[in-house]
Amino acid sequence: MVMVGKQKNKSVDGLSKKETPPAEEFFEEEAERPRFFGYWVLMATILLLLFIVVVYLAVYSKRAANFGDEKADEEISENLLPFSDRVKDVKGSGRATMIFRGKEFAKATGALESDFPLSGATFVITKDSLNLIGRIKDSVIFWPLTFRTSCEVKDQKFSCLLPTDNFANLVISGGNKEKIEKTFDQNLNQPLAANNMIADEMQTADGYIELRVIKELR
């Protein structure tokens, strides 16, 4: 028997299977590689663009918020008084009560000063809590945080601290925490000493806080 040409098909289980020449397989693999790499390049580009957009929005929001806080502080600065001016208004001797709402207490404690570690600071006051709210300056956290504040009268002085048993209080650095507490102490207690007064009591209610002092005779 004489065979003509070269057998192109092989029998597999009674079926005829056409062999793919090696050259064709090579070109098929080369055609798939650009599609494979092109897909991952496209995905990487999309993810990079999304990252850039998120960073831009975060920076823009922080700048806008800080600008709004500065404008708001400028508008209310003429209507608010530091604690030193409030105690000067106490006439005579004996007990006196001063009432402060959230932003007023922020002004009285020095939380609105330019070198205070928080921007846009204010207090949210309820009967059972006194919370300081503000954005940490020079921080990647650009949204306002709520810091629980513990205020009481101790040794005839007003003591306002940030307890470490609160999660937000742990976020702020030790240096900033110390500066906040020192600012409160200076702004509340130095005016008392300068005006011959001592702290008597602090009491919170829904929306405001009462500071009671005793003015002694000179």
Contacts in CASP RR format, 6 or more apart in sequence:
PFRMAT RR
TARGET T0000
AUTHOR 0000-0000-0000
METHOD contacts of the structure
MODEL  1
MVMVGKQKNKSVDGLSKKETPPAEEFFEEEAERPRFFGYWVLMATILLLL
FIVVVYLAVYSKRAANFGDEKADEEISENLLPFSDRVKDVKGSGRATMIF
RGKEFAKATGALESDFPLSGATFVITKDSLNLIGRIKDSVIFWPLTFRTS
CEVKDQKFSCLLPTDNFANLVISGGNKEKIEKTFDQNLNQPLAANNMIAD
EMQTADGYIELRVIKELR
8 18 0 8 1.000
8 19 0 8 1.000
9 16 0 8 1.000
9 17 0 8 1.000
9 18 0 8 1.000
9 19 0 8 1.000
10 16 0 8 1.000
10 17 0 8 1.000
10 19 0 8 1.000
11 17 0 8 1.000
58 142 0 8 1.000
61 142 0 8 1.000
62 135 0 8 1.000
62 142 0 8 1.000
65 135 0 8 1.000
65 142 0 8 1.000
66 119 0 8 1.000
66 135 0 8 1.000
69 119 0 8 1.000
69 120 0 8 1.000
69 135 0 8 1.000
70 119 0 8 1.000
72 120 0 8 1.000
73 112 0 8 1.000
73 120 0 8 1.000
76 103 0 8 1.000
77 112 0 8 1.000
80 103 0 8 1.000
80 104 0 8 1.000
80 107 0 8 1.000
80 112 0 8 1.000
81 104 0 8 1.000
81 107 0 8 1.000
81 108 0 8 1.000
82 107 0 8 1.000
82 108 0 8 1.000
82 110 0 8 1.000
82 187 0 8 1.000
82 191 0 8 1.000
83 108 0 8 1.000
83 109 0 8 1.000
83 110 0 8 1.000
83 187 0 8 1.000
83 188 0 8 1.000
83 191 0 8 1.000
84 187 0 8 1.000
84 190 0 8 1.000
84 191 0 8 1.000
84 194 0 8 1.000
86 98 0 8 1.000
86 108 0 8 1.000
87 98 0 8 1.000
87 191 0 8 1.000
87 192 0 8 1.000
87 195 0 8 1.000
87 197 0 8 1.000
87 213 0 8 1.000
88 195 0 8 1.000
90 96 0 8 1.000
90 98 0 8 1.000
90 195 0 8 1.000
90 197 0 8 1.000
90 213 0 8 1.000
90 215 0 8 1.000
92 215 0 8 1.000
93 215 0 8 1.000
93 216 0 8 1.000
93 217 0 8 1.000
94 214 0 8 1.000
94 215 0 8 1.000
94 216 0 8 1.000
95 200 0 8 1.000
95 212 0 8 1.000
95 213 0 8 1.000
95 214 0 8 1.000
95 215 0 8 1.000
96 212 0 8 1.000
96 213 0 8 1.000
96 214 0 8 1.000
96 215 0 8 1.000
97 210 0 8 1.000
97 211 0 8 1.000
97 212 0 8 1.000
98 210 0 8 1.000
98 211 0 8 1.000
98 212 0 8 1.000
98 213 0 8 1.000
99 208 0 8 1.000
99 209 0 8 1.000
99 210 0 8 1.000
99 211 0 8 1.000
100 108 0 8 1.000
100 208 0 8 1.000
100 209 0 8 1.000
100 210 0 8 1.000
100 211 0 8 1.000
101 125 0 8 1.000
101 207 0 8 1.000
101 208 0 8 1.000
102 122 0 8 1.000
102 123 0 8 1.000
102 124 0 8 1.000
102 125 0 8 1.000
102 207 0 8 1.000
102 208 0 8 1.000
102 209 0 8 1.000
103 112 0 8 1.000
103 122 0 8 1.000
103 123 0 8 1.000
105 123 0 8 1.000
105 125 0 8 1.000
105 209 0 8 1.000
106 112 0 8 1.000
106 121 0 8 1.000
106 122 0 8 1.000
106 123 0 8 1.000
106 132 0 8 1.000
108 187 0 8 1.000
108 188 0 8 1.000
109 160 0 8 1.000
109 183 0 8 1.000
109 184 0 8 1.000
109 187 0 8 1.000
109 188 0 8 1.000
110 116 0 8 1.000
110 183 0 8 1.000
110 184 0 8 1.000
110 187 0 8 1.000
111 118 0 8 1.000
111 121 0 8 1.000
111 122 0 8 1.000
111 123 0 8 1.000
111 132 0 8 1.000
111 180 0 8 1.000
111 183 0 8 1.000
111 184 0 8 1.000
112 120 0 8 1.000
112 121 0 8 1.000
113 183 0 8 1.000
116 179 0 8 1.000
116 180 0 8 1.000
116 183 0 8 1.000
117 136 0 8 1.000
117 137 0 8 1.000
117 172 0 8 1.000
117 176 0 8 1.000
117 179 0 8 1.000
117 180 0 8 1.000
118 132 0 8 1.000
118 134 0 8 1.000
118 135 0 8 1.000
118 136 0 8 1.000
118 137 0 8 1.000
118 180 0 8 1.000
119 134 0 8 1.000
119 135 0 8 1.000
119 137 0 8 1.000
120 134 0 8 1.000
120 135 0 8 1.000
120 144 0 8 1.000
121 132 0 8 1.000
121 133 0 8 1.000
121 134 0 8 1.000
122 132 0 8 1.000
122 133 0 8 1.000
122 134 0 8 1.000
123 130 0 8 1.000
123 131 0 8 1.000
123 132 0 8 1.000
123 133 0 8 1.000
123 149 0 8 1.000
123 209 0 8 1.000
124 131 0 8 1.000
124 133 0 8 1.000
124 146 0 8 1.000
125 131 0 8 1.000
125 204 0 8 1.000
125 205 0 8 1.000
125 206 0 8 1.000
125 207 0 8 1.000
125 208 0 8 1.000
125 209 0 8 1.000
126 204 0 8 1.000
126 205 0 8 1.000
126 206 0 8 1.000
126 207 0 8 1.000
127 204 0 8 1.000
127 205 0 8 1.000
127 206 0 8 1.000
128 204 0 8 1.000
129 148 0 8 1.000
129 204 0 8 1.000
130 148 0 8 1.000
130 149 0 8 1.000
130 150 0 8 1.000
130 151 0 8 1.000
130 204 0 8 1.000
130 209 0 8 1.000
131 146 0 8 1.000
131 147 0 8 1.000
131 148 0 8 1.000
131 149 0 8 1.000
132 146 0 8 1.000
132 147 0 8 1.000
132 148 0 8 1.000
132 149 0 8 1.000
132 162 0 8 1.000
132 180 0 8 1.000
133 144 0 8 1.000
133 145 0 8 1.000
133 146 0 8 1.000
133 147 0 8 1.000
134 144 0 8 1.000
134 145 0 8 1.000
134 147 0 8 1.000
135 141 0 8 1.000
135 142 0 8 1.000
135 143 0 8 1.000
135 144 0 8 1.000
135 145 0 8 1.000
136 145 0 8 1.000
136 171 0 8 1.000
136 172 0 8 1.000
136 176 0 8 1.000
141 171 0 8 1.000
145 168 0 8 1.000
145 171 0 8 1.000
145 172 0 8 1.000
146 168 0 8 1.000
147 162 0 8 1.000
147 166 0 8 1.000
147 168 0 8 1.000
147 169 0 8 1.000
147 172 0 8 1.000
148 162 0 8 1.000
148 163 0 8 1.000
148 166 0 8 1.000
148 168 0 8 1.000
148 169 0 8 1.000
149 160 0 8 1.000
149 161 0 8 1.000
149 162 0 8 1.000
150 160 0 8 1.000
150 161 0 8 1.000
150 162 0 8 1.000
150 163 0 8 1.000
151 158 0 8 1.000
151 159 0 8 1.000
151 160 0 8 1.000
151 161 0 8 1.000
151 202 0 8 1.000
151 204 0 8 1.000
151 209 0 8 1.000
152 158 0 8 1.000
152 159 0 8 1.000
152 202 0 8 1.000
153 159 0 8 1.000
153 199 0 8 1.000
153 200 0 8 1.000
153 201 0 8 1.000
153 202 0 8 1.000
156 198 0 8 1.000
156 199 0 8 1.000
157 185 0 8 1.000
157 188 0 8 1.000
157 189 0 8 1.000
157 192 0 8 1.000
157 198 0 8 1.000
157 199 0 8 1.000
158 184 0 8 1.000
158 185 0 8 1.000
158 188 0 8 1.000
158 189 0 8 1.000
158 192 0 8 1.000
158 199 0 8 1.000
158 202 0 8 1.000
158 211 0 8 1.000
159 185 0 8 1.000
160 181 0 8 1.000
160 184 0 8 1.000
160 185 0 8 1.000
160 188 0 8 1.000
161 181 0 8 1.000
162 169 0 8 1.000
162 172 0 8 1.000
162 177 0 8 1.000
162 180 0 8 1.000
162 181 0 8 1.000
163 169 0 8 1.000
164 170 0 8 1.000
169 177 0 8 1.000
172 180 0 8 1.000
188 199 0 8 1.000
188 211 0 8 1.000
189 199 0 8 1.000
191 197 0 8 1.000
192 198 0 8 1.000
192 199 0 8 1.000
192 213 0 8 1.000
195 215 0 8 1.000
196 215 0 8 1.000
196 216 0 8 1.000
196 217 0 8 1.000
196 218 0 8 1.000
197 213 0 8 1.000
197 214 0 8 1.000
197 215 0 8 1.000
197 216 0 8 1.000
198 213 0 8 1.000
198 214 0 8 1.000
198 216 0 8 1.000
199 211 0 8 1.000
199 212 0 8 1.000
199 213 0 8 1.000
200 212 0 8 1.000
200 213 0 8 1.000
200 214 0 8 1.000
201 210 0 8 1.000
201 211 0 8 1.000
201 212 0 8 1.000
202 209 0 8 1.000
202 210 0 8 1.000
202 211 0 8 1.000
202 212 0 8 1.000
203 209 0 8 1.000
203 210 0 8 1.000
203 212 0 8 1.000
204 210 0 8 1.000
END
